[in-house]
Amino acid sequence: MASEKTEELYRLLLGKGYPKEFCREVAYRHMNTDYTATRMLGYLYRISDPRIEDLVDEMLAILSDRDEIIRKKEMERAQAVMNEVYRNGL
């Protein structure tokens, strides 16, 4: 089941006149978390009528940011484990 933000994104994209298949792909396949959907909604509210190419570019940038945050959190967790091992040994 899609989140409320994902549904809002889908409706907004449709309302702006983008093709239905494109809207479904963007909202339900790629921007399907609250974080990514909220970021895309912010973009769409700031930029009134972006071209499809610009929308896809923004989507890729959002996904790249999300992946970077995930990698950073994984490294922080790994570092915390290593710090624990250094402090207390195996």
trRosetta pair geometry for C-beta under 8 A, 3 or more apart (Angstrom, degrees):
i j d omega theta_ij theta_ji phi_ij phi_ji
2 6 4.1 -119 -178 90 106 131
2 7 5.4 131 110 -54 120 82
2 10 7.6 22 154 -15 162 136
2 27 7.5 32 -150 145 145 101
2 28 6.0 -72 -92 -112 130 88
2 32 6.7 -98 -128 -145 88 90
3 6 4.6 99 54 4 77 102
3 7 7.1 -140 97 -3 42 86
3 32 7.4 129 15 179 100 58
3 33 7.2 54 6 -154 145 28
3 34 5.4 -101 143 -68 164 80
3 37 6.7 -165 76 19 118 155
4 7 5.7 -54 -151 37 32 112
4 8 6.3 35 150 -21 65 106
5 8 5.5 -51 -147 36 33 114
5 9 6.4 37 152 -21 64 103
5 34 4.8 108 24 -128 147 65
5 37 3.8 131 132 102 106 134
5 38 5.5 -45 -154 -57 145 75
5 41 6.8 -106 -165 -22 93 140
6 9 5.6 -51 -150 34 32 113
6 10 6.5 35 151 -20 64 103
6 27 5.4 119 -174 175 78 90
6 28 6.5 91 174 -91 124 55
6 31 6.7 162 -118 111 81 79
6 32 5.3 33 -110 -134 138 53
6 33 7.8 74 -64 -1 110 9
6 34 7.9 -84 -34 -81 83 47
6 37 4.8 -111 -77 -87 55 150
7 10 5.7 -52 -149 34 32 113
7 11 6.4 29 155 -15 66 106
7 27 7.7 94 -90 174 19 134
8 11 5.9 -57 -148 39 30 108
8 12 6.2 30 154 -19 65 109
8 37 7.1 106 61 164 94 122
8 41 6.4 15 113 -99 115 136
9 12 5.7 -57 -146 37 29 111
9 13 6.3 29 157 -19 65 106
9 26 7.4 -126 146 118 118 100
9 27 4.6 167 101 -117 107 102
9 31 5.8 -117 149 109 167 132
9 37 4.6 -122 -30 -152 139 96
9 40 5.7 50 -131 91 129 122
9 41 5.6 -106 -89 -67 86 92
9 44 7.7 141 -136 9 76 149
10 13 6.0 -56 -149 36 28 110
10 14 6.4 26 154 -15 63 107
10 23 5.6 97 -151 159 68 104
10 24 6.9 43 -132 -94 113 47
10 27 3.8 144 -73 143 83 178
10 28 6.8 35 -80 -41 126 89
11 14 5.7 -56 -148 39 31 111
11 15 6.1 34 153 -22 65 110
12 15 5.5 -56 -146 38 30 115
12 16 6.5 26 155 -18 64 106
12 41 6.6 115 22 -121 164 83
12 44 5.7 106 141 123 134 154
13 16 5.9 -59 -150 36 30 108
13 18 4.9 -49 173 43 88 130
13 22 7.4 -140 164 108 129 89
13 23 4.0 162 108 -123 126 99
13 26 6.2 154 -101 69 164 135
13 27 6.3 -141 13 -46 141 115
13 44 7.5 -98 -75 -111 68 155
14 17 7.8 66 174 -56 34 16
14 18 6.9 -88 -90 55 30 80
14 20 6.7 35 -111 -104 101 68
14 23 5.1 47 -61 -126 74 170
16 44 7.1 -116 -44 -160 152 119
16 49 6.5 172 -164 -117 110 73
18 22 5.1 -105 159 88 108 124
18 23 5.2 135 92 -61 111 93
18 26 7.9 -1 126 11 155 141
18 52 6.7 128 -129 -96 107 95
18 55 7.5 -52 -97 45 145 175
19 22 4.3 86 67 8 91 109
19 23 6.9 -160 92 -10 45 86
20 23 5.7 -55 -147 35 31 112
20 24 6.3 30 156 -19 65 106
21 24 5.7 -55 -148 37 30 112
21 25 6.3 32 153 -21 65 107
22 25 5.7 -55 -148 36 30 112
22 26 6.3 24 157 -15 66 108
22 52 6.8 -60 -162 -134 154 121
23 26 6.0 -57 -145 39 28 107
23 27 5.9 9 166 -4 66 116
24 27 6.4 -63 -134 47 22 99
24 28 5.4 -22 -175 22 63 120
24 29 7.5 58 136 -12 65 100
25 28 7.3 -56 -104 52 10 83
25 29 5.1 -31 -161 28 51 129
25 30 6.9 31 149 -3 67 106
26 29 7.3 6 -37 48 5 87
26 30 5.7 -51 -147 49 40 114
26 31 5.7 9 160 11 71 114
26 40 7.4 159 164 -162 111 159
26 55 7.2 -31 -113 149 151 116
26 59 6.2 -106 -139 -101 98 148
27 30 7.9 34 1 52 8 74
27 31 5.7 -49 -122 66 35 103
27 32 7.1 89 151 -81 47 70
27 37 7.1 54 -145 -113 73 105
28 32 5.7 50 -163 -91 31 112
29 32 6.5 -153 90 -35 2 123
30 36 7.2 -130 138 152 65 147
30 59 5.8 43 129 -179 142 123
30 63 6.5 -62 -173 -71 101 129
31 36 4.3 -150 -141 128 65 108
31 37 4.8 117 153 -83 99 61
31 39 7.8 -136 -139 61 111 90
31 40 4.8 -20 -135 -5 152 150
31 59 6.5 -93 -54 -133 109 100
31 62 7.1 26 -104 100 98 146
32 36 7.0 14 34 65 36 128
32 37 7.1 51 -111 -51 11 108
33 36 4.9 81 54 16 88 98
33 37 6.5 -164 81 -4 39 92
33 66 7.7 129 52 -138 138 147
34 37 5.9 -61 -137 45 25 108
34 38 5.8 27 163 -22 65 112
35 38 6.1 -61 -148 35 20 109
35 39 6.5 18 156 -17 60 108
35 66 6.4 127 113 -109 129 113
36 39 5.7 -54 -149 36 33 112
36 40 6.3 28 155 -15 66 107
36 62 5.4 112 -141 145 82 124
36 63 6.8 33 -124 -81 129 65
36 66 6.0 -25 -76 -60 101 148
37 40 5.8 -58 -147 40 31 108
37 41 6.2 35 153 -22 66 106
38 41 5.6 -51 -144 35 31 114
38 42 6.5 36 154 -22 62 103
39 42 5.7 -53 -155 32 31 114
39 43 6.7 32 149 -19 63 103
39 62 4.7 152 107 -130 140 124
39 65 7.7 176 -137 67 166 139
40 43 5.5 -50 -151 34 37 114
40 44 6.3 32 153 -16 68 106
40 58 6.9 123 -119 124 76 114
40 59 6.5 26 -102 -96 120 76
40 62 6.2 -58 -61 -38 83 170
41 44 5.7 -58 -146 40 32 108
41 45 6.2 29 156 -18 66 107
42 45 5.9 -58 -145 38 28 107
42 46 6.4 22 157 -15 64 109
43 46 5.9 -64 -150 39 28 106
43 47 6.0 -15 168 21 69 110
43 50 7.6 -16 149 -17 103 150
43 55 8.0 138 122 -126 131 65
43 58 5.0 124 -162 178 163 150
43 62 7.8 -101 -25 -57 140 127
44 47 6.6 -65 -124 60 26 80
44 50 7.4 -103 -110 12 64 115
44 55 7.9 36 -86 -119 93 103
47 50 4.7 42 128 -52 130 105
47 54 7.4 -122 150 133 157 135
50 54 4.0 -120 -176 89 110 123
50 55 5.0 141 102 -56 122 81
50 58 7.3 7 157 -6 171 135
51 54 4.7 95 54 6 78 101
51 55 7.0 -141 95 -5 41 88
52 55 5.5 -56 -149 37 34 115
52 56 6.3 33 154 -18 68 105
53 56 5.9 -55 -149 37 29 109
53 57 6.3 33 151 -21 63 106
54 57 5.5 -51 -147 35 33 115
54 58 6.4 33 153 -18 65 104
55 58 5.8 -54 -150 36 30 110
55 59 6.4 34 150 -22 63 106
56 59 5.4 -51 -147 34 34 116
56 60 6.4 35 154 -19 65 103
57 60 5.9 -54 -151 35 30 110
57 61 6.5 31 151 -19 63 106
58 61 5.5 -54 -148 36 34 113
58 62 6.3 36 153 -20 66 104
59 62 5.8 -54 -150 35 30 111
59 63 6.4 27 153 -15 64 107
60 63 5.7 -54 -145 39 32 110
60 64 6.2 36 153 -22 65 106
61 64 5.6 -53 -147 35 30 114
61 65 6.5 33 153 -20 64 103
62 65 5.7 -53 -151 34 31 112
62 66 6.4 32 151 -19 64 106
63 66 5.6 -52 -147 36 33 114
63 67 6.4 35 154 -19 65 104
64 67 5.8 -53 -148 36 31 111
64 68 6.4 32 152 -20 63 106
65 68 5.7 -57 -151 36 31 112
65 69 6.5 32 152 -20 66 104
66 69 5.7 -53 -150 34 32 112
66 70 6.5 34 151 -19 64 105
67 70 5.6 -52 -149 35 33 114
67 71 6.4 34 153 -18 66 104
68 71 5.7 -51 -147 36 32 111
68 72 6.3 35 153 -21 64 106
69 72 5.6 -54 -148 35 31 113
69 73 6.4 30 154 -18 65 105
70 73 5.9 -56 -149 36 30 109
70 74 6.4 30 153 -19 64 106
71 74 5.7 -55 -149 36 32 112
71 75 6.4 30 154 -18 66 106
72 75 5.8 -56 -149 37 31 109
72 76 6.4 33 152 -21 65 106
73 76 5.6 -52 -147 35 33 114
73 77 6.5 34 154 -19 64 103
74 77 5.8 -54 -150 35 31 111
74 78 6.4 30 152 -17 65 106
75 78 5.6 -54 -146 39 33 112
75 79 6.2 34 154 -20 66 106
76 79 5.7 -54 -145 37 30 111
76 80 6.4 35 153 -23 63 103
77 80 5.6 -52 -150 32 32 113
77 81 6.7 33 152 -18 63 102
78 81 5.8 -53 -154 34 34 112
78 82 6.5 32 150 -17 66 105
79 82 5.5 -53 -147 38 35 112
79 83 6.2 40 153 -22 67 104
80 83 5.6 -50 -146 34 31 114
80 84 6.5 35 152 -21 62 104
81 84 5.6 -54 -152 34 32 114
81 85 6.5 32 150 -18 65 104
82 85 5.6 -53 -149 36 34 112
82 86 6.4 35 152 -19 67 104
83 86 5.7 -53 -148 36 32 112
83 87 6.3 28 155 -17 65 108
84 87 5.9 -58 -146 39 29 109
84 88 6.0 -23 173 25 67 112
85 88 6.9 -77 -127 58 20 76
85 89 6.8 8 -171 -164 58 10
85 90 6.3 17 -145 -77 97 60
